Amino acid sequence: MAGSPKTLLAASLAALTFSASPAAFAQDAAVKLGFIGGITGPIESLMPPITNAAKLAIAEVNEQGGIGKNGAKVEMVIGDDGCIDAARASDAADRQVNSEKVAGIVGAMCSGATIAAANAAAIPGGVVMVSPASTSPAVSALKDKDLVFRTAPSDAYQGEVLARVVKKNGINEVAVTYVNNDYGTGFAQSFKTAFEAAGGKVLASEAHEDGKADYRAEIGSLASSGAPALVVLAYVDGSGGRIVSQARETGDFSTFIGGDGMVGAALTNVSGGDEKLILTRPGGSAAAGAAKFAEAAKAANLDPAATYAATSYDATFALLLALEKTGGSREGLSAALRDVTSHSGEVVLPGEWKKAKALIDAGQKVNYEGASGSLEFDANGDVPGSYDEVTVKDGKIVPVGPAQ
């Protein structure tokens, strides 16, 4: 019995969400798309909307004709890297590249995991990776043979944006604590450079290790600087959330500043409502495809404003557009990805798979304008992106507005 397009979409997304194994797609011509992320670990609370946004893109493609002339269905192969475990990330990529034979990979999420997965398996195997959430500047420096892309902008940009937002909020002196990995180190350096260039003072900047139970000694050291606000560049389900919680308990800080890694559901549990929270994350509220994505996401019970939901959708949809050009093959996928996001083609918005498929199959160029913004990749596979300022109010993550 037929249903409405929204009902069918929700049903397809639900089927993808609860599929226990690749056998859910019992089709000979299935195209496998890898997905690697921190399903467990310090970004666990960020992952459900990121994962479901990718599944939404796949559901739309499967319902609107699939991949290639035979309409091959797309099968999503999920790997859990724990976010901060390079060995797990390498193993997950190795399985997907060499055993599952995926055509491309959405992920990883945490920057160190992306670098490890790329170097261990994706680059040697010639497989394109598109990360929706890896923001370390170190990703740009990979010798990747044009195989590693990202739909989230580099922290080289976010550090500058966060510095401007902090100054706009009237804060001129801060202490900084950052998780000791590619993400935290790159973000902290970018922020410090931009904040001091704008006349601010970083009174203390100290790295910390993730996974500890007690950060009170580190918090005390930072508080001794006399800084009125603490910048926490870490992960909300890991050290970042614990530092905010313990700093509130000790009373050392009441103003907390952070980036995208702190904007997850768990933040509403560690904040008590009496502190000031100033946060930035990549945002696409003004993107050409934002409204189309929001409509489809809401129909699938997905919050379109969730952190990295839009960039995850874009990474997946853009990869699938490129796979339509290559007929589902890994070969030539990097060039095809750049081609389908080029400004020279006919504009395609989120959800418009049928339109895009017809154009591509007819040999015409398309320009995918995404849910998170333009995906005009530079030579390093980076996008400039845009950012939103957010906070927590009444137990909910609330947008403040575009980060200027």
N, C-alpha and C positions, 0 to 999 in steps of 0.2 A: 504494500500500500504506500503510495507517495505521500510526502509531507512537504511543508514549506521549506524554502531554501535555508532559513535560519534553523529549523528543526533538524534538517539533514546535516547542517554544518556542526551543530552541537553534538549530534549523535556520532559523527565521524571523529570529532575531537575526543569524545569520551572513549571511543574504541581505541584510539591511539594512546590515550592516557592510561588505559588499563590493560593494554596488551602485555602479556607476560613474556613473550618470546617472538623472534622473527617469524615463527610459524603462523602468526596472526595474519601474515600476508602470504597465503599459499598460492603464489603466482610465479611462474617460471621467469617472467620478464621483469621482476621487481628491480627497481633501482635503489640501492642501499645508500643512505645518507647517514654519516656518522654524527654523533653529538657527544661531546666530552665536557664535563663540568663538575663542580664541587657539590654533587648531590648530598654528600655528607661533608662535615667539616665547618670551617669558620664563615662560610657564606650560605650555609644550609637554608636559612630562612629567605634568602633572595632567590633560590633556585626554582621553586614551583612555577612562578609566572614566566621566568626565562624559558624553562622547558616547555611549558604549555603554549607559549607564543610560537616556538618552533613547530610544535605539533599542529597549531592552527594553520600555519602556512602550508604544511604538508597536506592537511585535510582539504584545504581549498584546491590544491593542485590535483589531488586524487579525484575530487568530485568534478573538476572541470576539464577532464581529458587526459590527465596523467602526462608522462614524459614520452616524447617521440611519436612516430607514426602509429605504433601499436598501442599507445596509451598505457605504458608501463606504470604500475603503481609505485609509489615511493614508500620505502620501509625505513623507519628511523631506528638506528642502532645506538643505544645509550651506553656510555662509559663513565664511571665515577672515578675522578682523580683525587678527591679529598681536598682540592684547591691548593694546598701547600705541599703536597707530596710529589716531588719530581719523578720518583720511581714509579708511582702509580700512574702518573700522567703518561710516562713513556710506555708503560705496559698497555694502558688503554689504547694509545695510538697504534702501537704495534699490532694489537689484536684487530683493530678496525682496518688498518692499512693492509696487513699481510694475511689475515685469516678471513675476516668478513668481506674484504675487497670492496670497501665503500668507495663511492665515486668522489666524495668530498666530505669535509668535516666542518660542522658548526662547532666552534670552540677553539681552545678551551676558554675558561672564564678568567681564572686568576693568571696573572702575567707569567709567573714562573712556570706554571703548568703548561701554558701555551709554548713557551720557549723550549721546555723539555720535550714536549710531544712533537714539536716541529723538528728539532734536531735529531731525535731518536728514530722517528719513523716517517713523518709526513714529507720532509724534504728529501731524504734518501729514496722514498717510494714515489715521489712525483705527485703527491696528493695535495690539493688546495685546502687550506684551512681559513675560515673566516670567523674571527672571535667577536662576539657581541659585547665583551666586557673587559678584555685585557687592555689596560691603559698605561702600562709602564713605557717610558721612552725607550727602554732597552729592546722592546719588540721591533721598533723601527730599524734598529741596527743589525737585525738578523741577516745573515747571508743566506737568503731563502729561495733564490732562483725565481723570485716573483710568485711564490706559492702561499705566503702568509699575509692575510688582509685582516682588517678589523672595521666594524661599523661603529664602534665606540671611539671617541677621540682620545688622543694621547694625553697623559697627565702633564706633558709639557705645556698643553693648553689649559688643563684644569687647574694646575697650580697658579697660573696667572689669574684665572677667573676667581678662584677661591680667595686669593689675595685682595682682589678688588672688592669682593663681597664683604670681607672682613673690615676693610677700611670704610666701606659704605655704612657699615653698622657702628661706626664710631670707635672701633677698637684699634689701638695703635701699638700695643705691646702684647706679645703672646709667648707661651712656651709650646714646644712641639714635641710630641712623642710619635714615633712611627715604627711600624712592624719591620723587622730586619729582613726584608726580601726585595725582589725587584720592584714590586708595586710601591712599598712604603718608602724605599730609598729614593726612587726617582721622583715621586710625588713631593717628598719633603724638600728636596733640593730645588725643584721648580717653584714651590710655594715660597721658600725662604728668599730666593733670588728676586722674585716678583714683589714680595711684601716689602723687602728692604729698599728696592728701587722706588717704591711708592712712598717711602718715608717711614715705614713701620719698623719696629724693632723685634727681633726674635731673641728673647732673653736666655733661652735654653732650647737646645734641640738634641734629643737623645733617642737612640734606637732601643727597641725592646724585642724580646723573643716571644713568639706566639706560643700558646699552649700552657702558660703558667697559671697556677691557681691564685696567686697573690702578687699584685703589682703595687702594693702600698709603699714599698721602698722607692720605686721609680717615681711614683706620684709625689712623694715627699721631696725628692730631689728636684723635680720640676717646679713644685710650689715654692721652694726656697729661692727661686729666681725673682720672686715678687710679681710674676706675670698675672694679670687679672683674668686671663682666658687660656684654655688649653686646647690646642689643635691636636686631634687624634686621627692619624692617618693609618688606619688598620681596618679589620673586618669586624662587623657587629656581632657575629656569632662566635668570635674568637676573642683575641686580646682587646680589641676596641671596645666591645660592649662591657667587658669586665672592668676595664680601666674607668670608663664613665661611671659605672655602678659604684666602684670602690672610691673614686674621687668624690662622689656625692656623699658617701658614708663618712669619709674623713673630714669633709667640709673644706677641702683644700681648693676646690674650684666649683663655681656655679655657672660658668659660661663655657660651653663646649662647641668646638668647630670641627667639621669633618667633611670628607668627600664621599664619593659614591659607595665605597665599601662599607660605610656606616649606615646607609639608607636602606635598612631592611626591617622586616616585621619585628625582629627581636629588639630593636631600639625602643619600641614602645613599652617594653617590659623592664628595661634597665633605667629608663628615665622616669622621674617621678612627677614631673609637671611644674616643679618650682625652679628649674634651671632654664637657662637660655640656650637654645640649640640653633646653630647656624650651619647649614649643610648645603653642599652642591652635588649635583649629579647630571650626567648628560640628559638633555631633554629635547623633545621634538614637537612641542606644542604648536609651533608655527610651521611645521613641515607640511609640504604639499599633500602628503599621504596620510596625515595624522587623523583626519576625520573618518576616512574610509577604514583605517585600522581600528579606530575606536569603536565604530559601529559593529564590525565583525567580532572584535574582542568581547564586547559586552554581550553579544548574542551567544558567545561561547563561555560566558561566566568567567571571563578573564579581565582583570583590571588593566586597562590600556596605559595607565599612568604608573604602573609598577616599575621599579628600577630595572632597567635593561630589558623590559618586555618588548619595546619597540625595536631596539637594536637587534634583539634575537630574532624577531620576525623578519627584519630586513636581511640579516645574514642568511637566513634560510631561504627566503623567497628569491633573493638575488642569486644564490647558488643554484637554485632550481631553474631559474631563467637561463643561466649559463649552461646547465646540463641539457636544457631543451635544444640549445644551439649545437651541443656536441653529441646529441643523440643518447645522452646518458653515460658517456664515456669520460674517463679522467683526462684523456688526451686533449690538449688544447683548452682546458677548462680555465686556466688563468687568463688567457687572452679573451675568452668568451665572457668571463666575469667583467672585465674592463669594458668590453663592448656593450653589454646590456645595461651598463650604468653610465654610458657616455651621454653627454648633453645633445649629441647630434641626432638621436633617434626620436621616434614618436613616444610621447609620455605614456607610461603605464604606472598605475597606482596600486597600492596593496589590494589584493583580492581579484585583480583583473587578469587572472591567468588565461582564461579563454581568449581574451583579446590579444594578450601577449603571445600566446602559442600560435595563433593564426598568423600574426605578423612575422614571427621568427620563421615559421614553416614556409612562409612565402618569400623568405630571403630579405625581409625588410628589417631595418634597425629599430631597436626599442631603447628607451631611456627610462629606467626604473627610478621613480621619485618615491622615496621610502616613507615609512611611518615615522622614522627618526630624523629624516632630512635627506639631503642630496648625498649620494654615494659616489661622488666623483673622486675616486681613489688617486692619491698622488704616487710618486715613484716608489715610496716605501709601503704602499698599500694602506695608507692612513686616510682618514676623513677629517675635515676641520671641525665639524660638529657644532652643537650649541648646548647651553647648559641652563638648568633651572636652579633657583634657590628654594630649598624646602626646610621645614621645621616639623616638630611634633606638637600637636595640640589636641587635648582631650583624648589622648591615647591613639591618635591617628597621625600618619605622615601627611602633611598638608603643604601643597605648593605655595610659595610666597610670590613667585613670579619669575620671569626670565632673569638669569644672572647677568648683570651688566658690568 
